[in-house]
Amino acid sequence: MTFILTARHFKAQDTLKEFAEAEIQKITRYFDGIIKTEIILSFDNSSGSSKTAEVIVHAKNHQTFTSKESTDDFKLSIESAVDKVVTQIKKYKEKLTDHSGVKSIKHLETGT
């Protein structure tokens, strides 16, 4: 899995980078097909020092999960955005699985 962290209009500290990478590892617990993850951090001073984190996750079968969260702290923004993506991934996996325990018709047709 490729991890990319982009900081707009500021230089991110190493502790923030490590925290973001640790939060992204939560996603791999729920879905193995993650190809690339991106976190874009931006600081907007004009709107009361709002700190925004945008998480973009690229997965197999051309699936993309995105979320964006703004708070007063980057760590809170990252946590909230990652939690939103985890919710999206859980919902996606629920659609792929039949509740009887067998694979869905989609998987049987594609052979995966």
DRENFIGU-750019 format. One record per residue: residue in three letters; x, y, z of N, C-alpha, C, CB in turn. Coordinates in steps of 0.2 Angstrom, whole numbers, padded with zeros to 4 digits, always signed. Glycine has a CB too. Layout:
ALAXYZXYZXYZXYZ ...
END
This chain:
MET+0004-0006+0000+0000+0000+0000+0005+0006+0000-0005+0000+0006 THR+0003+0011-0004+0007+0017-0005+0003+0022-0001+0007+0019-0012 PHE+0007+0026+0003+0004+0031+0008+0007+0038+0006+0006+0030+0015 ILE+0003+0043+0004+0005+0050+0002+0002+0055+0007+0003+0051-0005 LEU+0006+0059+0010+0004+0064+0014+0006+0071+0011+0007+0064+0021 THR+0001+0075+0010+0002+0082+0007+0000+0087+0012-0002+0082+0000 ALA+0004+0092+0013+0003+0097+0018+0002+0104+0013+0008+0098+0023 ARG-0003+0107+0013-0004+0113+0009-0003+0119+0014-0011+0113+0006 HIS+0001+0124+0011+0002+0130+0015+0006+0129+0021-0004+0134+0016 PHE+0009+0124+0023+0013+0123+0029+0017+0117+0028+0009+0123+0035 LYS+0022+0116+0032+0026+0110+0033+0024+0106+0038+0034+0112+0033 ALA+0022+0099+0037+0020+0095+0042+0026+0092+0046+0016+0089+0039 GLN+0025+0092+0053+0030+0089+0057+0030+0082+0057+0028+0091+0065 ASP+0036+0079+0059+0036+0071+0058+0031+0068+0063+0043+0069+0060 THR+0030+0071+0069+0025+0067+0073+0018+0067+0070+0024+0071+0080 LEU+0016+0072+0066+0010+0072+0063+0010+0067+0057+0008+0079+0060 LYS+0015+0067+0054+0016+0062+0048+0015+0055+0051+0022+0062+0045 GLU+0019+0053+0057+0018+0047+0060+0011+0045+0062+0023+0046+0066 PHE+0008+0050+0065+0001+0049+0067-0004+0048+0062-0001+0056+0071 ALA-0003+0051+0056-0007+0050+0050-0006+0043+0047-0006+0055+0045 GLU+0000+0041+0047+0002+0034+0045-0001+0029+0049+0009+0033+0044 ALA-0001+0030+0056-0004+0025+0060-0012+0025+0060-0002+0027+0068 GLU-0015+0030+0059-0022+0031+0058-0024+0027+0051-0025+0038+0057 ILE-0020+0028+0046-0021+0024+0040-0021+0017+0040-0017+0027+0034 GLN-0017+0014+0045-0016+0007+0046-0023+0004+0048-0011+0006+0051 LYS-0027+0008+0052-0034+0006+0054-0038+0003+0048-0038+0011+0057 ILE-0037+0006+0042-0041+0005+0036-0039-0002+0034-0040+0010+0031 THR-0033-0004+0034-0031-0011+0032-0034-0016+0036-0023-0011+0032 ARG-0036-0015+0042-0039-0020+0046-0046-0022+0043-0040-0018+0053 TYR-0049-0018+0039-0056-0019+0037-0056-0021+0030-0060-0013+0038 PHE-0051-0019+0026-0051-0021+0019-0044-0022+0016-0054-0015+0014 ASP-0043-0028+0013-0036-0030+0011-0034-0027+0004-0035-0037+0010 GLY-0039-0025+0000-0038-0022-0007-0036-0015-0007-0044-0024-0011 ILE-0033-0012-0002-0031-0005-0003-0024-0005-0007-0030-0002+0004 ILE-0025+0000-0012-0019+0001-0016-0015+0007-0014-0021+0001-0024 LYS-0019+0012-0013-0015+0019-0012-0020+0023-0007-0014+0023-0018 THR-0016+0026-0002-0020+0031+0002-0017+0038+0002-0020+0028+0009 GLU-0021+0043+0002-0018+0050+0002-0022+0054+0007-0019+0053-0005 ILE-0018+0058+0011-0020+0062+0016-0018+0069+0014-0018+0060+0023 ILE-0023+0074+0013-0021+0081+0011-0023+0085+0017-0025+0083+0004 LEU-0018+0088+0020-0019+0093+0025-0019+0100+0023-0014+0091+0031 SER-0024+0104+0025-0023+0111+0023-0025+0115+0029-0028+0112+0017 PHE-0022+0121+0029-0023+0126+0035-0026+0132+0032-0017+0127+0038 ASP-0032+0134+0034-0036+0140+0032-0036+0145+0038-0043+0138+0029 ASN-0032+0150+0037-0031+0155+0042-0037+0160+0042-0025+0158+0042 SER-0040+0161+0036-0045+0166+0036-0052+0164+0039-0046+0167+0028 SER-0053+0158+0040-0059+0155+0043-0058+0153+0050-0062+0150+0039 GLY-0055+0157+0054-0054+0155+0061-0049+0149+0062-0060+0154+0064 SER-0044+0149+0058-0038+0144+0059-0041+0137+0059-0035+0145+0066 SER-0045+0135+0054-0048+0129+0052-0043+0124+0049-0054+0129+0048 LYS-0042+0118+0052-0038+0113+0050-0042+0108+0047-0033+0111+0055 THR-0040+0106+0040-0044+0102+0036-0040+0096+0034-0047+0105+0030 ALA-0043+0090+0035-0040+0084+0033-0044+0080+0028-0038+0079+0039 GLU-0041+0079+0022-0045+0075+0017-0042+0068+0016-0046+0079+0010 VAL-0045+0063+0016-0043+0056+0015-0046+0053+0009-0044+0052+0021 ILE-0041+0051+0005-0043+0048-0002-0040+0041-0002-0041+0052-0008 VAL-0044+0036-0003-0042+0029-0003-0044+0026-0009-0045+0025+0003 HIS-0039+0023-0013-0040+0020-0019-0039+0012-0018-0035+0022-0025 ALA-0044+0008-0020-0044+0001-0019-0045-0003-0025-0050-0001-0014 LYS-0045-0009-0025-0046-0014-0030-0052-0012-0034-0045-0021-0029 ASN-0053-0014-0040-0059-0014-0044-0061-0006-0045-0065-0017-0041 HIS-0056-0002-0045-0057+0005-0046-0062+0008-0041-0060+0006-0053 GLN-0062+0006-0035-0066+0009-0030-0062+0015-0027-0068+0004-0025 THR-0065+0020-0025-0062+0026-0022-0066+0028-0016-0061+0032-0027 PHE-0063+0029-0010-0067+0031-0005-0064+0038-0002-0067+0026+0001 THR-0068+0043-0001-0066+0049+0001-0070+0052+0007-0066+0054-0005 SER-0066+0056+0011-0069+0060+0016-0065+0066+0018-0070+0056+0022 LYS-0069+0071+0020-0066+0077+0022-0068+0080+0028-0067+0083+0016 GLU-0064+0082+0033-0066+0084+0040-0062+0090+0042-0065+0079+0045 SER-0065+0095+0045-0062+0101+0047-0064+0102+0055-0065+0108+0043 THR-0058+0103+0058-0059+0105+0066-0053+0110+0067-0058+0098+0070 ASP-0052+0111+0074-0047+0115+0076-0040+0112+0077-0049+0118+0083 ASP-0040+0105+0076-0034+0101+0077-0033+0096+0071-0034+0098+0084 PHE-0027+0096+0069-0026+0091+0063-0027+0084+0065-0019+0092+0061 LYS-0025+0082+0071-0026+0075+0073-0033+0073+0074-0023+0074+0080 LEU-0037+0078+0076-0045+0076+0077-0048+0076+0070-0048+0082+0081 SER-0045+0080+0065-0048+0080+0058-0046+0074+0055-0045+0086+0054 ILE-0040+0071+0056-0037+0065+0053-0041+0059+0055-0030+0064+0054 GLU-0042+0059+0062-0046+0054+0065-0053+0053+0062-0046+0054+0073 SER-0056+0059+0062-0063+0059+0060-0064+0057+0052-0066+0066+0061 ALA-0059+0060+0048-0060+0058+0041-0058+0050+0040-0054+0062+0037 VAL-0054+0048+0044-0052+0040+0043-0058+0036+0046-0046+0039+0047 ASP-0061+0039+0051-0067+0035+0053-0073+0035+0048-0070+0038+0060 LYS-0074+0041+0044-0079+0041+0039-0077+0036+0033-0079+0048+0036 VAL-0071+0036+0032-0068+0031+0026-0069+0024+0029-0061+0032+0024 VAL-0068+0022+0035-0069+0016+0037-0076+0014+0037-0067+0015+0045 THR-0081+0018+0038-0088+0017+0038-0090+0016+0031-0092+0023+0040 GLN-0087+0019+0026-0089+0018+0019-0086+0011+0017-0085+0024+0015 ILE-0080+0009+0019-0077+0003+0017-0082-0003+0020-0070+0002+0019 LYS-0084-0002+0026-0088-0007+0029-0094-0008+0025-0090-0005+0036 LYS-0097-0002+0023-0104-0003+0019-0102-0006+0012-0106+0005+0018 TYR-0097-0004+0009-0095-0007+0003-0094-0015+0004-0089-0004+0000 LYS-0091-0017+0009-0090-0024+0010-0096-0028+0011-0085-0025+0016 GLU-0101-0024+0015-0107-0027+0016-0111-0029+0010-0111-0023+0021 LYS-0110-0024+0005-0114-0025-0002-0111-0031-0005-0113-0019-0006 LEU-0104-0032-0004-0101-0038-0008-0103-0045-0005-0094-0037-0008 THR-0104-0045+0001-0106-0051+0004-0113-0053+0005-0102-0051+0011 ASP-0115-0059+0004-0122-0061+0005-0122-0063+0012-0124-0067+0000 HIS-0128-0062+0015-0129-0063+0022-0129-0071+0024-0135-0060+0025 SER-0130-0075+0019-0130-0082+0021-0123-0085+0022-0134-0085+0015 GLY-0118-0081+0021-0111-0083+0022-0107-0085+0015-0111-0089+0026 VAL-0111-0085+0010-0108-0087+0003-0106-0081+0000-0112-0092-0001 LYS-0102-0081-0005-0100-0075-0009-0106-0073-0013-0094-0076-0013 SER-0106-0066-0015-0112-0064-0018-0111-0066-0026-0112-0056-0018 ILE-0117-0064-0029-0117-0066-0036-0112-0062-0040-0124-0065-0039 LYS-0110-0056-0038-0105-0052-0042-0099-0056-0042-0104-0046-0039 HIS-0097-0059-0036-0090-0062-0036-0090-0069-0039-0089-0064-0028 LEU-0096-0072-0040-0096-0078-0043-0096-0077-0051-0103-0082-0042 GLU-0098-0072-0053-0098-0070-0060-0091-0068-0062-0103-0065-0062 THR-0087-0065-0058-0081-0062-0060-0075-0067-0058-0079-0056-0056 GLY-0077-0072-0054-0072-0078-0053-0067-0076-0047-0068-0079-0059 THR-0069-0071-0043-0064-0069-0038-0066-0072-0031-0064-0061-0037 
END
